[in-house]
Amino acid sequence: MARKLVAVPVFNEEKSVEKVLTAIVQNAGSADILVIDDGSTDFSRQFLACFDNIHLIRHARNLGYGQSLINAFQFAIATGYEYLVTIDCDEQHEPQRIPRFFERLTEGWDIVSGSRYLSTEAVGTVPKDRQQINQVVTKRINEITGFGLTDSFCGMKGYKVASLRKLTLTETGYAFPLQLWLEAYRAGLTVVEEAIPLIYIDKFDRSFGTELDDPDKRLRYYWRVINEGVSKCN
């Protein structure tokens, strides 16, 4: 039987971590669970201590969303997993969809990427600036790669772990998915999207916590990462 892993990046998720992890445990089947605590300063650590049967990587300080995923990839490769599914901890992704992502991976895809814009299901309303930035960035990624994506930022993804060995990933911040797409294109990986509901819950602080809260600065940051990635593809 293929060894499977579910990886969950966590940063100050005290409002949701217990609920989300409980649901992941219930839906992961035979898959192991890895949590990457990215230097949480709230009560996330105390909630994580209640879960015995998980692997845990803890950053002494906040290193970034991208670094958490890089750690997950490295762990999956080093410990011999065949398939990896990543899922965020803020209730935007439904753990009951985890088996479907593993199922799609067995079809032979290198990356199965969740798309919130392939589905007609929606809970809450995404701020207009985030949706517009996603659209313009996704269009540019498609122009470069030909992947035909509808959602370049969704954090719920499935990966064939052997294919991750072909990628050189260094982006530690929120632009990590953009570097991932360009590296996947450079490496010739196969990609398919899987529809998931668009869920945006107002009770959570959706701030980036940095100057990236400014949409213009955020977009400039994304363009920089894309341009750097394109230079490596040429």
PyMOL commands that set and color helices and strands:
alter all, ss='L'
color gray80, all
select helices_A, chain A and resi 17-27+44-48+65-78+95-105+128-145+161-164+176-187+211-213+215-233
alter helices_A, ss='H'
color red, helices_A
select strands_A, chain A and resi 4-10+32-37+55-58+83-86+111-115+122-123+157-160+191-195+198-199
alter strands_A, ss='S'
color yellow, strands_A
deselect
rebuild
show_as cartoon
